[in-house]
């Protein structure tokens, strides 16, 4: 028994170490690939300049701003919707309607991203163009809306799981005191499912930041700094995809590693911030 | 006699999925008395209690047929009527569970929680009521200097009295108790018995209990729930 336990402990410890090392290796690899650009001393220019290769300027600021806008808006849109859906599934109707909705959400996770992209291009973009009568409709708004639909299943499933873990005795006590469904959600469920809700948010934010296809197909890919959510924008991932498809050894090409590094730092900062906030709240 | 009746139950059926747990129960519970319900485990005693505050609606697959009428001062009202407001019902019919279930918050916040639910903004009034409820539950002396501490640090007996205080804070007219002393030591159980005897002057109490000695000591009317039927237990 002890031998089996030791084996299990070694296996799990190795898996954890491997994951940590892999994460650090990826960071090291990104730095290594960025070295040629870093050595030229162009890093400040790359982070702050506009993107204009014809004039020798390879700035990615517009892409950083585009990424932050699109992922943040998509999160803002999908968070309340996902919260409501999870509440419906787990608390209001855990019986047949809730189970059916959960099945639909699970199915949504299996739909390839490109399908969402098609829906975005041929349905959402024309609607946005018609409603706002502004530009082509390929905008931060369209990409954020589509991305919100893409990331909401992750959040809904995570939130539902964390709601399900709230001890039943708390829910019984609240019910017996005459709480309405919303009071139950805000006073008991959310405070006790906070960690799970935050983890779901972080994962969804990571997914929104890392998604390439939706942004590439719907956001319009403009390299100019956007001034409103109806403007086109390009995300870092879409930028990497576009450059890598057309080039392999120019300075333009080498800047994509800086893009990767920036993405890595942005998502890591997001996760660390979320973990810090959760710990502070739990304390 | 009709004037003294608080709860009137007629032809009550309780189903769990397709299985009937209670079959055609007819019973009246007099006002300001303690009525005990005993019987073997798994016969539906807790479910029966839940028919009086509609908490059965939280049980997946449960359904109820029949009339449960309670006189809250304006004549008998059928609480199973769809339009009867649930939050209001549960504020008038308090419930205490077998296992103490304080919420993960401070002692004060636990007792003040029902006030938060009804949107009471007056802090002074809330504090007065919390103090009153804790005194009523014989808990004030033990916790008056630790109101901001987490309720989870209290002993089992204290937690159960806290739950009783929380159920009492909105001054319910009916109090349902589902084996409230089963997880407590003798001294704590005795304290709760004394508390119930005092409470019955203002409240109609329905007590589910396994302890025959306890039932003999405090119950005015005794019923046995067995084979899906409720029968009056003669002295």
Boltz contact constraints between the chains, C-beta under 6 A:
constraints:
  - contact:
      token1: [A, 169]
      token2: [B, 101]
      max_distance: 6.0
  - contact:
      token1: [A, 170]
      token2: [B, 103]
      max_distance: 6.0
  - contact:
      token1: [A, 173]
      token2: [B, 101]
      max_distance: 6.0
  - contact:
      token1: [A, 173]
      token2: [B, 103]
      max_distance: 6.0
  - contact:
      token1: [A, 175]
      token2: [B, 58]
      max_distance: 6.0
  - contact:
      token1: [A, 176]
      token2: [B, 95]
      max_distance: 6.0
  - contact:
      token1: [A, 177]
      token2: [B, 114]
      max_distance: 6.0
  - contact:
      token1: [A, 178]
      token2: [B, 87]
      max_distance: 6.0
  - contact:
      token1: [A, 178]
      token2: [B, 90]
      max_distance: 6.0
  - contact:
      token1: [A, 178]
      token2: [B, 91]
      max_distance: 6.0
  - contact:
      token1: [A, 179]
      token2: [B, 117]
      max_distance: 6.0
  - contact:
      token1: [A, 180]
      token2: [B, 87]
      max_distance: 6.0
  - contact:
      token1: [A, 183]
      token2: [B, 117]
      max_distance: 6.0
